[in-house]
Amino acid sequence: MRDGLSIGPNSSLFEISSFRNKDADYGELLVFGIEELKHTIEVTSTTVECPVKGCNEFVERQRGSFKTENRFRCPKHRIVISPSTFEYPNELDNLLWKDTEDLELLHRIMKKKRESRMARDNSEDALSWNVFRFLEKNSLVEGFLDSITRTSPKSSDVIYWSYNQGEGSDWSLLNRARREFGERISRGSEPDIIITTDNALFIIEAKLTAGNTTVPSNPSYSKKYETGGNNWFSRVFESEYRTVAIAEKKYELMRFWLLGTWMAEQMDVDFYLINLVLTERELDIESIFKKHIKDNQQRHLLRITWENVYEYILKSGRYRNREEMARYFKNKTPGYSANGRLLKAFSIHYGKSFH
């Protein structure tokens, strides 16, 4: 980042944990949300209003790709503003869990992670960290997986953006799969969350504002997706590569299904590809994608919602930081609509909380 501290590979733990933005005027607030943001903001052809309640600042309106230049930054709250979203001065401002162990893990992850937009208010990576790190820290991962798959896992390891905590690097089996199907390690498939258990492999592709429509940057080059793994593609797909990746525009899901089923075969466990989305999004993704794949008793595609995760946490009893997690779900926003209205991220009953 150009201003503030970024949790990059060269950041020391001391730098990360000691950073505080003294200019920011939001006290001990962890993450801005519905309670702290204006329900509507004024957007003109040249300016955008700061979304924080009580702030009268306007910044220059930016267009096209998001830019972090100071002319787009609120001088009071130090957030970079666009008509639809904003970016914190620091990735940590958008994260809930940042004790010493969390920061050390983040630092190791960032050495391997290809890119990070965790400071962005609508970041799927920040959302994934906040929710799955909570589950991991409270030993709720196995229970959550059992609630959606009935696999009764006895143990689990969470792999964030390819980083295997036990190996201290990119997961070696994922790198094997990348090479097997012609991907470069530095630009290979990078699932948001991978979870390995004693009886299954889970790849979780998390979505907030984005959808599942993706295509290859070079449609004429299929790497070794069709031929790798002794023609593994034909064993796990009903449709041809060009149909799934290009015509149907499910390139990302195609890669995760291909690599994930192959890795599960090496591990001799079942495989689950989980598309984690908002309740009102991707309603037909299972029927759309399943017509192209060969799912069976060992290979599964599931559409799960963030609201499902919230409901599981809600029913799981009293845990450390439970109220903070509840507030985050209730308060979370993906940004502003085209007409400047604040959006609610999750379809949950706001009277519910942890008791």
KETI-697990 format. One record per residue (C-alpha): x, y, z; residue number from 1. Coordinates in nm, 3 decimals, decimal comma, m for minus. Example, Ala and Ser with C-alpha at 12.3 -4.5 7.8 and 13.67 -1.06 7.14 Angstrom:
BEGIN
SITE_x_y_z_num
SITE_1,230_m0,450_0,780_1
SITE_1,367_m0,106_0,714_2
END
This chain:
BEGIN
SITE_x_y_z_num
SITE_0,000_0,000_0,000_1
SITE_0,113_0,357_m0,059_2
SITE_m0,009_0,489_0,276_3
SITE_m0,020_0,305_0,605_4
SITE_0,117_m0,040_0,672_5
SITE_0,056_m0,341_0,451_6
SITE_0,088_m0,696_0,586_7
SITE_0,340_m0,780_0,321_8
SITE_0,618_m1,039_0,313_9
SITE_0,876_m0,784_0,432_10
SITE_0,673_m0,657_0,728_11
SITE_0,807_m0,760_1,066_12
SITE_0,572_m0,886_1,335_13
SITE_0,666_m0,583_1,547_14
SITE_0,570_m0,347_1,265_15
SITE_0,240_m0,526_1,209_16
SITE_0,133_m0,551_1,573_17
SITE_0,246_m0,203_1,680_18
SITE_0,091_m0,008_1,392_19
SITE_m0,190_0,230_1,475_20
SITE_m0,319_0,508_1,256_21
SITE_m0,319_0,806_1,491_22
SITE_m0,507_1,025_1,241_23
SITE_m0,808_0,796_1,220_24
SITE_m1,106_0,912_1,422_25
SITE_m1,288_0,591_1,497_26
SITE_m1,167_0,499_1,844_27
SITE_m1,151_0,126_1,908_28
SITE_m1,396_0,035_1,632_29
SITE_m1,278_m0,279_1,457_30
SITE_m1,467_m0,270_1,131_31
SITE_m1,705_m0,010_0,984_32
SITE_m2,052_m0,145_0,915_33
SITE_m2,418_m0,059_0,896_34
SITE_m2,419_0,106_1,238_35
SITE_m2,128_0,337_1,158_36
SITE_m2,195_0,420_0,793_37
SITE_m2,444_0,660_0,636_38
SITE_m2,746_0,491_0,482_39
SITE_m2,703_0,707_0,172_40
SITE_m2,410_0,905_0,037_41
SITE_m2,400_1,189_m0,210_42
SITE_m2,224_1,105_m0,533_43
SITE_m2,184_1,368_m0,804_44
SITE_m2,001_1,362_m1,136_45
SITE_m1,688_1,492_m0,961_46
SITE_m1,710_1,412_m0,588_47
SITE_m1,804_1,139_m0,339_48
SITE_m1,911_1,192_0,019_49
SITE_m1,724_1,014_0,301_50
SITE_m1,955_0,730_0,410_51
SITE_m1,876_0,750_0,784_52
SITE_m2,158_0,898_0,992_53
SITE_m2,090_1,251_1,111_54
SITE_m1,823_1,320_0,850_55
SITE_m1,873_1,617_0,616_56
SITE_m1,572_1,549_0,394_57
SITE_m1,597_1,501_0,017_58
SITE_m1,322_1,356_m0,203_59
SITE_m1,262_1,353_m0,574_60
SITE_m1,466_1,086_m0,751_61
SITE_m1,260_0,803_m0,895_62
SITE_m1,358_0,600_m1,199_63
SITE_m1,248_0,273_m1,350_64
SITE_m1,020_0,049_m1,144_65
SITE_m0,989_0,129_m0,773_66
SITE_m0,701_0,365_m0,695_67
SITE_m0,545_0,443_m0,357_68
SITE_m0,420_0,795_m0,432_69
SITE_m0,447_1,058_m0,159_70
SITE_m0,690_1,270_m0,362_71
SITE_m0,947_0,994_m0,301_72
SITE_m0,873_0,968_0,072_73
SITE_m1,087_1,118_0,347_74
SITE_m0,850_1,342_0,546_75
SITE_m1,035_1,266_0,870_76
SITE_m1,085_0,888_0,856_77
SITE_m0,800_0,808_0,616_78
SITE_m1,014_0,569_0,412_79
SITE_m0,987_0,572_0,032_80
SITE_m1,334_0,619_m0,116_81
SITE_m1,510_0,524_m0,437_82
SITE_m1,884_0,553_m0,516_83
SITE_m1,941_0,187_m0,423_84
SITE_m1,685_0,096_m0,158_85
SITE_m1,385_0,214_0,043_86
SITE_m1,046_0,090_0,154_87
SITE_m0,900_0,108_0,504_88
SITE_m0,551_0,254_0,550_89
SITE_m0,435_m0,087_0,672_90
SITE_m0,541_m0,448_0,614_91
SITE_m0,561_m0,502_0,989_92
SITE_m0,840_m0,245_1,015_93
SITE_m1,064_m0,486_0,825_94
SITE_m0,972_m0,798_1,025_95
SITE_m1,121_m0,919_1,352_96
SITE_m0,857_m1,163_1,470_97
SITE_m0,510_m1,017_1,518_98
SITE_m0,350_m1,147_1,835_99
SITE_0,015_m1,251_1,818_100
SITE_m0,061_m1,598_1,681_101
SITE_m0,297_m1,454_1,418_102
SITE_m0,044_m1,192_1,307_103
SITE_0,234_m1,447_1,278_104
SITE_0,013_m1,670_1,064_105
SITE_m0,096_m1,377_0,846_106
SITE_0,266_m1,277_0,797_107
SITE_0,355_m1,629_0,677_108
SITE_0,049_m1,643_0,451_109
SITE_0,132_m1,309_0,290_110
SITE_0,475_m1,435_0,192_111
SITE_0,299_m1,686_m0,032_112
SITE_m0,030_m1,520_m0,123_113
SITE_m0,034_m1,388_m0,478_114
SITE_m0,229_m1,069_m0,405_115
SITE_m0,416_m0,912_m0,117_116
SITE_m0,708_m0,672_m0,111_117
SITE_m0,791_m0,732_0,252_118
SITE_m0,807_m0,360_0,323_119
SITE_m1,103_m0,322_0,085_120
SITE_m1,440_m0,306_0,264_121
SITE_m1,593_m0,561_0,024_122
SITE_m1,294_m0,797_0,037_123
SITE_m1,387_m1,165_0,014_124
SITE_m1,046_m1,249_0,160_125
SITE_m1,108_m1,041_0,473_126
SITE_m1,452_m1,198_0,512_127
SITE_m1,306_m1,548_0,472_128
SITE_m1,036_m1,480_0,732_129
SITE_m1,277_m1,331_0,984_130
SITE_m1,523_m1,620_0,963_131
SITE_m1,300_m1,925_0,916_132
SITE_m1,034_m1,808_1,159_133
SITE_m1,313_m1,776_1,417_134
SITE_m1,423_m2,132_1,346_135
SITE_m1,065_m2,256_1,366_136
SITE_m0,978_m2,071_1,688_137
SITE_m1,289_m2,208_1,858_138
SITE_m1,250_m2,568_1,731_139
SITE_m1,574_m2,541_1,534_140
SITE_m1,444_m2,646_1,191_141
SITE_m1,527_m3,016_1,223_142
SITE_m1,873_m2,940_1,361_143
SITE_m1,951_m2,699_1,082_144
SITE_m1,839_m2,942_0,811_145
SITE_m2,043_m3,219_0,969_146
SITE_m2,350_m2,992_0,975_147
SITE_m2,341_m2,953_0,597_148
SITE_m2,200_m3,293_0,488_149
SITE_m2,264_m3,545_0,768_150
SITE_m1,907_m3,671_0,729_151
SITE_m1,831_m3,675_1,105_152
SITE_m1,470_m3,553_1,073_153
SITE_m1,250_m3,618_1,375_154
SITE_m0,973_m3,373_1,282_155
SITE_m0,913_m3,085_1,043_156
SITE_m0,645_m2,858_0,905_157
SITE_m0,735_m2,522_0,753_158
SITE_m0,529_m2,403_0,455_159
SITE_m0,570_m2,032_0,382_160
SITE_m0,495_m1,932_0,020_161
SITE_m0,278_m2,240_m0,039_162
SITE_m0,065_m2,189_0,277_163
SITE_m0,032_m2,512_0,472_164
SITE_0,035_m2,431_0,837_165
SITE_0,197_m2,767_0,909_166
SITE_0,432_m2,749_0,612_167
SITE_0,501_m2,376_0,650_168
SITE_0,460_m2,317_0,278_169
SITE_0,229_m2,374_m0,018_170
SITE_0,059_m2,709_0,032_171
SITE_0,286_m2,961_m0,140_172
SITE_0,000_m3,171_m0,275_173
SITE_m0,161_m2,863_m0,430_174
SITE_0,170_m2,780_m0,597_175
SITE_0,184_m3,135_m0,732_176
SITE_m0,164_m3,091_m0,875_177
SITE_m0,072_m2,756_m1,028_178
SITE_0,227_m2,910_m1,205_179
SITE_0,029_m3,218_m1,309_180
SITE_m0,218_m2,998_m1,498_181
SITE_0,033_m2,758_m1,649_182
SITE_0,003_m2,462_m1,414_183
SITE_0,294_m2,249_m1,303_184
SITE_0,329_m2,259_m0,925_185
SITE_0,354_m1,880_m0,903_186
SITE_0,028_m1,836_m1,095_187
SITE_m0,151_m2,159_m1,015_188
SITE_m0,505_m2,211_m0,888_189
SITE_m0,542_m2,060_m0,540_190
SITE_m0,857_m2,164_m0,352_191
SITE_m0,975_m1,929_m0,079_192
SITE_m0,998_m2,203_0,182_193
SITE_m0,892_m2,567_0,173_194
SITE_m0,976_m2,794_0,465_195
SITE_m0,836_m3,143_0,500_196
SITE_m0,994_m3,387_0,743_197
SITE_m0,938_m3,751_0,826_198
SITE_m1,196_m3,856_0,565_199
SITE_m1,246_m3,573_0,315_200
SITE_m1,092_m3,284_0,125_201
SITE_m1,286_m2,958_0,103_202
SITE_m1,220_m2,670_m0,135_203
SITE_m1,423_m2,363_m0,044_204
SITE_m1,463_m2,089_m0,302_205
SITE_m1,598_m1,787_m0,115_206
SITE_m1,798_m1,512_m0,285_207
SITE_m1,931_m1,180_m0,160_208
SITE_m1,986_m0,935_m0,447_209
SITE_m1,827_m1,144_m0,722_210
SITE_m1,994_m1,431_m0,906_211
SITE_m1,884_m1,760_m1,061_212
SITE_m1,856_m1,629_m1,417_213
SITE_m1,488_m1,661_m1,512_214
SITE_m1,302_m1,738_m1,834_215
SITE_m0,936_m1,814_m1,914_216
SITE_m0,719_m1,519_m2,010_217
SITE_m0,603_m1,716_m2,314_218
SITE_m0,895_m1,928_m2,442_219
SITE_m0,679_m2,106_m2,697_220
SITE_m0,438_m2,243_m2,434_221
SITE_m0,579_m2,512_m2,203_222
SITE_m0,247_m2,597_m2,035_223
SITE_m0,267_m2,968_m1,942_224
SITE_m0,616_m2,953_m1,798_225
SITE_m0,748_m3,201_m2,055_226
SITE_m0,454_m3,441_m2,054_227
SITE_m0,292_m3,422_m1,710_228
SITE_m0,335_m3,696_m1,453_229
SITE_m0,367_m3,963_m1,724_230
SITE_m0,662_m3,781_m1,881_231
SITE_m0,821_m3,717_m1,542_232
SITE_m1,050_m3,454_m1,697_233
SITE_m1,252_m3,719_m1,882_234
SITE_m1,297_m3,915_m1,559_235
SITE_m1,454_m3,625_m1,365_236
SITE_m1,628_m3,419_m1,635_237
SITE_m1,922_m3,500_m1,860_238
SITE_m1,861_m3,197_m2,084_239
SITE_m1,556_m3,090_m2,280_240
SITE_m1,310_m2,833_m2,153_241
SITE_m1,419_m2,558_m2,393_242
SITE_m1,783_m2,608_m2,299_243
SITE_m1,720_m2,569_m1,925_244
SITE_m1,441_m2,311_m1,924_245
SITE_m1,535_m2,093_m2,220_246
SITE_m1,894_m2,143_m2,331_247
SITE_m2,039_m2,176_m1,981_248
SITE_m1,775_m1,945_m1,828_249
SITE_m1,709_m2,164_m1,525_250
SITE_m1,331_m2,166_m1,561_251
SITE_m1,253_m2,118_m1,192_252
SITE_m1,493_m2,385_m1,069_253
SITE_m1,367_m2,615_m1,343_254
SITE_m1,011_m2,584_m1,218_255
SITE_m1,106_m2,640_m0,854_256
SITE_m1,315_m2,947_m0,943_257
SITE_m1,037_m3,089_m1,160_258
SITE_m0,750_m3,032_m0,917_259
SITE_m0,959_m3,107_m0,609_260
SITE_m1,089_m3,444_m0,727_261
SITE_m0,738_m3,542_m0,835_262
SITE_m0,590_m3,448_m0,495_263
SITE_m0,866_m3,634_m0,311_264
SITE_m0,786_m3,942_m0,519_265
SITE_m0,421_m3,921_m0,409_266
SITE_m0,534_m3,888_m0,046_267
SITE_m0,796_m4,165_m0,079_268
SITE_m1,069_m3,944_0,069_269
SITE_m1,398_m3,795_m0,048_270
SITE_m1,403_m3,454_m0,216_271
SITE_m1,634_m3,157_m0,165_272
SITE_m1,627_m2,840_m0,373_273
SITE_m1,821_m2,580_m0,177_274
SITE_m1,941_m2,259_m0,336_275
SITE_m1,995_m2,023_m0,042_276
SITE_m2,225_m1,738_m0,144_277
SITE_m2,489_m1,494_m0,022_278
SITE_m2,842_m1,630_0,015_279
SITE_m2,978_m1,442_m0,287_280
SITE_m2,679_m1,515_m0,514_281
SITE_m2,592_m1,808_m0,743_282
SITE_m2,923_m1,982_m0,676_283
SITE_m2,884_m2,222_m0,971_284
SITE_m2,511_m2,291_m0,952_285
SITE_m2,555_m2,654_m0,847_286
SITE_m2,784_m2,742_m1,136_287
SITE_m2,575_m2,539_m1,383_288
SITE_m2,240_m2,691_m1,292_289
SITE_m2,355_m3,042_m1,207_290
SITE_m2,462_m3,106_m1,565_291
SITE_m2,094_m3,081_m1,664_292
SITE_m1,936_m3,295_m1,391_293
SITE_m1,935_m3,654_m1,279_294
SITE_m2,034_m3,634_m0,915_295
SITE_m2,092_m3,951_m0,716_296
SITE_m2,069_m4,091_m0,363_297
SITE_m1,710_m3,966_m0,336_298
SITE_m1,730_m3,634_m0,526_299
SITE_m1,973_m3,359_m0,432_300
SITE_m2,060_m3,002_m0,530_301
SITE_m2,245_m2,796_m0,268_302
SITE_m2,384_m2,446_m0,262_303
SITE_m2,365_m2,313_0,094_304
SITE_m2,448_m1,962_0,213_305
SITE_m2,276_m1,732_0,457_306
SITE_m2,607_m1,726_0,637_307
SITE_m2,575_m2,105_0,686_308
SITE_m2,242_m2,046_0,857_309
SITE_m2,394_m1,778_1,078_310
SITE_m2,682_m2,006_1,178_311
SITE_m2,437_m2,283_1,268_312
SITE_m2,232_m2,048_1,486_313
SITE_m2,551_m1,917_1,644_314
SITE_m2,654_m2,267_1,751_315
SITE_m2,311_m2,381_1,868_316
SITE_m2,314_m2,231_2,217_317
SITE_m2,092_m1,982_2,393_318
SITE_m1,746_m1,933_2,249_319
SITE_m1,466_m1,683_2,274_320
SITE_m1,543_m1,365_2,076_321
SITE_m1,893_m1,489_1,994_322
SITE_m2,053_m1,145_2,039_323
SITE_m1,790_m0,985_1,817_324
SITE_m1,861_m1,246_1,550_325
SITE_m2,236_m1,188_1,581_326
SITE_m2,194_m0,813_1,549_327
SITE_m1,977_m0,858_1,242_328
SITE_m2,240_m1,064_1,062_329
SITE_m2,519_m0,825_1,156_330
SITE_m2,320_m0,514_1,070_331
SITE_m2,146_m0,630_0,752_332
SITE_m2,205_m0,443_0,427_333
SITE_m2,071_m0,511_0,075_334
SITE_m2,077_m0,139_m0,004_335
SITE_m2,311_0,104_m0,177_336
SITE_m2,550_0,062_m0,468_337
SITE_m2,531_0,263_m0,790_338
SITE_m2,772_0,519_m0,643_339
SITE_m2,568_0,565_m0,325_340
SITE_m2,768_0,344_m0,087_341
SITE_m2,592_0,129_0,172_342
SITE_m2,635_m0,244_0,114_343
SITE_m2,676_m0,515_0,376_344
SITE_m2,450_m0,815_0,323_345
SITE_m2,641_m1,095_0,492_346
SITE_m3,006_m1,195_0,509_347
SITE_m3,021_m1,265_0,882_348
SITE_m3,262_m1,176_1,158_349
SITE_m3,101_m0,887_1,336_350
SITE_m3,269_m0,973_1,665_351
SITE_m3,068_m1,293_1,686_352
SITE_m2,748_m1,301_1,885_353
SITE_m2,537_m1,544_2,082_354
SITE_m2,668_m1,632_2,427_355
END
